[in-house]
Amino acid sequence: QVQLVESGGGLVQPGGSLRLSCVAPRIIFSVAEMGWYRQAPGKQRELVAVIISGSSTNYADSVKGRFTISRDNAQNTVYLQMNSLNPEDTAVYYCNAQIRQSRVYSYWGQGTQVTVSS
């Protein structure tokens, strides 16, 4: 059972910042494309940001310029720095590890709640 462990969610006021962390097993982290997704109540899960090994990144248009994804290969950890948060960012945030071989293997964390409210 592959386990991705997320942390860092919570309640923050509009305009505030949070940093999410996700630790993955080394055997997965070293070959995976790591990403963050989110799901707001009544909505589908959506991609927030993804980072491939190295520094290649991709962001949803709604978070560009505000969120930054990064990875620490020595710590098997991926981060999501979230700045200028607004109520529309309220959601459960999920860490994802994806490995593309003959098929795609996808692993998920348990999710961490981010609430932006005054």
N, C-alpha and C positions, 0 to 999 in steps of 0.2 A: 504494500500500500504506500504509494508516493504521497508525502505530506509536504505541503507548502504552508508555512506559518507566517501569517500577516500580523502586523501591529501598527499602532499609530493613529487609528481613527479616533473620533470624538466629536465634541460640540465646539464650534467656533463661530465667532461673530462675522457678519459680512465684511469683506476686506481683509480678513485674517489669513493665516497660513497654517498648514499642517504638513507633516512628512510621514508618508506610509513606508513601511519596510516589509519585505517578504524574503524569508530564508528558505532555500530549496536544498535538497540533497545534492552533494557535489556531482554525483554521476549524472544527474539531470541538468543541473545548472550549467555545467561546462559545455554542453552541446545544444542547449535550448535557446530558442527565441523567447525572451521574457516580456510579459506585458501586464498591463493593468486594464481591467474592464470595470464597468459600473452598471448598476441596475437600480433605477428609481422606482418607487411604487407605481404599479400600473403600466410600466414601460418595459421594453425589451432590454436585455443586456447589450451594452455597447462598448466598443473599443475606446479606451482613453488614450493609451500610449503603448508603444512597443519598442524594445531595443534588442537588436541582434548583437551577437558577440562583437565586441569592439565598440564603436560609437555611432553606428547607424541607427537612427531613431525615426519614429513616425508618430504623429499626434492627430487626434480628432480636431477638427477646425474650432470647436467650441472651447478648447483648452490651450490652443497655441498661444505662446507668449506668456502664459500664466503657470503652466505646469512643466516640470522637467523630470524626465525619467533618466535614471542612471543605474549602473551596476558595479558592484565591487566583486570582482572575480575571486579575490583572496578570501572573502567572507561568504561567498555563495549567496549574496544578497542583492536584491533589486529595490530601488527606492523610487518613490514618486513624491517630489516636492511640489506642493500645491500652494500657490500664492494668489492673492486677490480673489479669494473664494466668494462666491455668491450663492444665494439660496438654490439656484438651479443646479448647483454641484452636489446637493444633498442626494445621497444614494448609498447603497452597499457597494463597496469597492472590493473587487476580487483580483487576486494575483493569478497569473496563468503562465505555465511553461509549455512550450510547444516544440516538438521535435519532428522534423520532416525527414523521413527515410522512405522506405517503400510505401509506407502509409504515414499518416499524421497521428502522432501521439500527443494528447492534450491533457494537462494536469491542472487542477484548480485548488486554490486555497479555500478556506471556510468563509471568507468575507469579513470585512470590517466596516462598521457603520461610520459614515461621515455626515454630520448634520451641520448645516450653515444656517444660523438663525440668531436674531437679536433678542 
